[in-house]
């Protein structure tokens, strides 16, 4: 299960409304790289891919590929604004380490 704060829901809806794509999907994924092994990727997509899961969160549909889902279980996605601008914040119970920017993380090695 993935959770979105009300601020994140509002921001996702705003981004989707401004998109030039017709009915864009909000995709959340994890890719190798970043300063702590893995990093989050947020993007708008035109269509669902084979193996994708759709999670409904407070009226927002989040598309997640099957490989990313294992790293995102229990994730809370928030959105905050400060003097430097706004951004999504990831609170991931699976992460054993986060980098300073908050967009990269590592997990415990499999036993």
C-alpha positions in Angstrom: 0.0 0.0 0.0 1.2 3.5 -0.8 0.0 6.6 0.9 -0.2 10.2 -0.4 -0.5 13.2 1.8 -3.2 15.7 0.9 -0.5 18.1 -0.3 0.9 15.3 -2.6 -2.6 14.6 -4.0 -3.1 18.3 -4.7 0.2 18.6 -6.5 -0.3 15.4 -8.6 -3.7 16.7 -9.7 -2.1 20.1 -10.6 0.6 18.5 -12.6 -1.8 16.2 -14.5 -4.1 19.2 -15.2 -1.2 21.2 -16.7 0.0 18.3 -18.9 -0.5 18.4 -22.6 -1.1 14.6 -22.6 -4.7 13.4 -22.6 -5.5 11.8 -19.2 -1.9 11.3 -18.2 -1.0 8.5 -15.8 1.1 9.3 -12.7 4.0 6.8 -12.7 6.2 6.2 -9.7 9.2 3.9 -10.1 12.6 3.1 -8.7 15.7 2.9 -10.8 19.3 2.0 -10.0 21.5 5.0 -9.5 21.6 8.1 -7.4 23.9 8.7 -4.4 22.5 5.8 -2.3 22.0 2.9 -4.8 18.4 3.5 -5.9 16.4 6.6 -6.8 12.7 7.5 -7.2 11.3 8.5 -10.6 8.1 10.4 -10.9 6.7 11.0 -14.4 3.6 11.3 -16.4 2.9 8.5 -18.9 0.6 8.0 -21.8 -0.3 4.4 -21.2 -0.1 1.4 -18.8 2.6 -1.2 -19.6 2.4 -5.0 -19.2 3.0 -5.9 -15.6 2.1 -2.5 -14.2 0.0 -2.2 -11.1 -2.5 0.6 -10.5 -2.9 1.8 -7.0 -5.7 4.2 -6.1 -4.9 6.8 -3.4 -7.4 9.5 -2.5 -8.6 9.8 -6.1 -5.2 9.6 -7.6 -4.2 6.6 -9.7 -0.5 5.7 -9.3 1.0 3.4 -11.9 3.9 1.2 -10.6 5.9 -1.4 -12.5 6.2 -4.8 -10.8 9.9 -4.5 -10.1 9.6 -1.1 -8.4 6.6 -2.2 -6.2 8.9 -4.3 -3.9 10.8 -1.2 -2.9 7.7 1.0 -2.5 5.5 -1.0 -0.1 4.5 1.2 2.7 5.8 4.4 1.1 4.3 7.7 2.0 4.6 10.4 -0.6 4.4 14.0 0.6 4.8 17.4 -1.1 6.2 20.5 0.7 7.2 23.9 -0.3 10.0 26.0 1.3 12.2 28.9 0.4 14.0 26.8 -2.3 10.8 25.8 -4.0 8.5 22.8 -3.8 9.2 19.1 -4.1 8.0 15.6 -3.3 9.3 14.0 -0.1 9.6 10.2 0.2 9.1 8.4 3.5 10.0 4.8 2.8 10.0 2.2 5.6 12.1 -0.1 3.4 15.0 2.3 3.2 17.9 1.7 5.5 19.7 4.8 4.3 18.7 8.0 2.5 20.9 10.5 0.8 20.8 14.2 1.7 18.5 15.1 -1.2 15.9 12.6 -0.2 15.5 11.2 -3.7 17.9 8.4 -3.3 17.9 5.4 -0.9 19.4 2.0 -0.2 17.8 -1.1 1.2 19.1 -3.9 3.3 20.8 -6.6 1.3 18.7 -9.8 0.7 19.7 -12.6 3.0 
